[in-house]
Amino acid sequence: MVPHHLWDRANAADSTGFVLAAVIGAPLAAVVAGLVGRPAALAATAAVFVAAGLSLLRMPRCRDRALGHRRALSRATPGRVSPTWPEIRP
């Protein structure tokens, strides 16, 4: 999704968003719940999640020719079935 030369900047933007959400999220939720009530605060949170999901509909699909037509789960299955690290072997 992000060109290789922009990976550092994309990682920084992602990390910044995560930190802001962690620092501001809980106090903001407390204020909203205090002002409008807990059910309305929960509905507002659900609305934000729906809006985020809807925003993904406008994103172009990733066209990586190296991956072919295989799905992400089928590409990840070998790593889940036979881990190579001794710390996570059953």
C-alpha positions, 0 to 999 in steps of 0.5 A: 500500500505504501511505496518502499521509500515511504515506509518510515514515514508511514510507520511514524504516522501509524505510531503517532495515531496509536499513541494519540488514541491511547492518550486521548481516547479514554479521557474523551470517552469519559467526557462523552459518557458524562455529558450524554450518557453511556448508551449514547457514548457507546453508540458514538463509538459504534458510529466511528467504527462504521465510518472507518469501515465505510472509508475503506470501501473507497480504497483501491485494491492492492494489486501485487503480482507476486502474490497472485490470486491467493488469499491472505489466509491461505498465505498465512496458513503454513506459518500457523501450522508449523512454526519454526521458532522453538518458543511457539511450538506446541 
